[in-house]
Amino acid sequence: MPRVAVFALLLAGCVEPASFPTANEPDRACHDDRLASFIGNAATEQVGAAMLRASGARSIRWVSFGAIITMEFSPTRLTVQLDQQNRVNSAKCG
């Protein structure tokens, strides 16, 4: 399956499977105060990976424009809201 199709499926589902810390791996909190420079970037695998590195989050949840999401809070997850052109509109931990 082409990479673009796989990425589109991730966006359509809005959620990348969460990862959980193991006994040997401490919890890492997410820091959304480090993400302002990503606003306006196209939602790509590379941008997502860079946002994870910058924030310290363990997982990312892409939320397409107008999508409904659960209010479940996860301190190690980054939630990225996209605009109508699939560009990063906001990024918050949780």
N, C-alpha and C positions, 0 to 999 in steps of 0.2 A: 504494500500500500504506500503511495507517495507520502512524503513528509507533510505536505500541505493538507492532505486529507486527514492524516492522523491528528494534526494540530486543530483542524476544524472540528473533529469529533470531540477533542478535549474542550474546546470552547462551547460546543453545543451542549455538552454535559455539565458545563460550568465548574466542575470540581475535579481536581486531580486527587487520586487516593491519598489519604492522610498517611503520614509515616509516624510511628510512635517510637519514643526512646527505648533503648534496650537497657538492661541492668548495668552495662558497662558504659553507657552513654548518658551524660546528664541532660536535663531539659535545657533547651535554648529558647530564650524569650525572643520575641520579634521586636524590632525597633523601626517603626514606620516614619520616624523623624528623619531618616536618612534617604527618603525616596522621592523628594520633590523634583529632582532632576529627571525622573522618568516620566513625568506627566507629559502627555502629548506624543510619546513614542508609540509606534505600531506594536501591537501585541504579537510578539514572536517568541520562539523558544529561547533565543539568545537574550532577549530583554527579560523574560521571566527568570532565567538562570542568574542574570546580573542582579535582578531585584532580590532574589533569594540570598545571594551572597552579601549584598549591601545591608539587608535587613536582619540577617541572621535567622530568618524563619526556616522551618523544616519543610514546609509544604506551601503550595500556592493554590488559590482558588480564583479562577478567571470567571468574572460575571459579565455576561454579554448585556448590551443595552436593553433595558426594560425587563430583564429576567428577575424572577422572584427567588429569593434565597432564604434558607433557614437562619434563625438568629442564634444558632448554636455558637458559642464562643470557644475558640481554641487559641491560647496565648502563643503557640508556636506556628500558627498559620498566617499567611499573608493573603488578604482578600483584595483583588484588583478589579475595580469597576471599569468597564470599557464604554466608550461612546459609540455612536452610530457607525463610525468609520473604523471600529475595532482598534482604537487608540486608547492608551491609558488615561482615564479620567480622574481616578483617585486610587490610592493604595493605603489600606489600613490593616493593622494587625487584628486578628480575631477570627 
